[in-house]
């Protein structure tokens, strides 16, 4: 069975997804007029007013924090560490490049999720790839297939990976057994996920900004302490990215391929651009400005924060410490980060890093569950039984992650991630014309000083595909 997983995983990533991800991102970048660069400042200015919400949806800021909660996890820590060990320092360059290209993909998928959102049986907004596959493409079977892949990945495997990172960290630092960590983590996770999407959004709104800011400040302090090495580290990253160290030994092709493979794959696991996960939360938001494209900008910002900021912070901690030179593939990602931090800060860095790993991974567990529960609504069930089953499976996966071997978990995570991404990218390419049309509409209104507002009546070619009641002009009241 392990050989089958390895074969499918290698086939997806080495032969299909690397090229499809980069090609799709480049296509959206070119067709949108380099939206992630041309409108870079707008990603930040749109946060003004992002605290607005209503009874049907969460606020744009809560959507940003919830998707960051799922994005910022062990992929930013152990994923970066593994990519540096296996792919070399050059992997971080390809991770950056994949993130900038992926920002355009994130814009398209979250804009479409907002456009095609619906209300569930309780009146809450739901949206995501499954809905735009069903309504935009008329392919419900494709939405069902995607939802199944997402439920397997986010309902179980990805949370197991996060739980494994917490277990390794506590065992490495304090000698806690996997069972001790597992029972405690399951109890905490149960308290969080039983509150549903709104509780998860509220928790994320406070935890995510604090943990991200603290981690970035730590990395900045470490870089300041090693300011003299920064030039050499930057040179090492760029030389390694293009295989210059391997050229002398005649293995340049292998060196570059490993750097690209690890950078793009781990970058996707971290920022999720194109995977189709974040749109499930983007579709649950009440957008401000009231236009689908505004959520596209919010989720572009999430990709930037996740990879360009947080992953770079991890790479800076490792590369300035010199620990990577002694690392081998058998050295766990958590151990590599903790040893790097220990070399840079001394003993006080260990408890701080344990806390960072715990918060990053724990918020990812509850964020992953939010994705899965949102996707479960696509099956239009009215009973609470499927939700209760999902919660039991998610908690079981957390416990299993504390006990399972890490390489097996990463292989399963890569496989689930690959199947989700392949399905989603096909849908995005087929619907890209609509997303780009919305981007033009949004920015044409901005250009003349209007608050971008979307009305379905202005787009008769797609109005019939949209759920009624979301994008209609307000009806003037008759005088009594």
Order of alpha helices (4+ residues) and beta strands (2+ residues): alpha-alpha-alpha-alpha-beta-alpha-alpha-alpha-beta-beta-alpha-alpha-alpha-alpha-alpha-alpha-alpha-alpha-alpha-beta-alpha-alpha-alpha-alpha-alpha-alpha-alpha
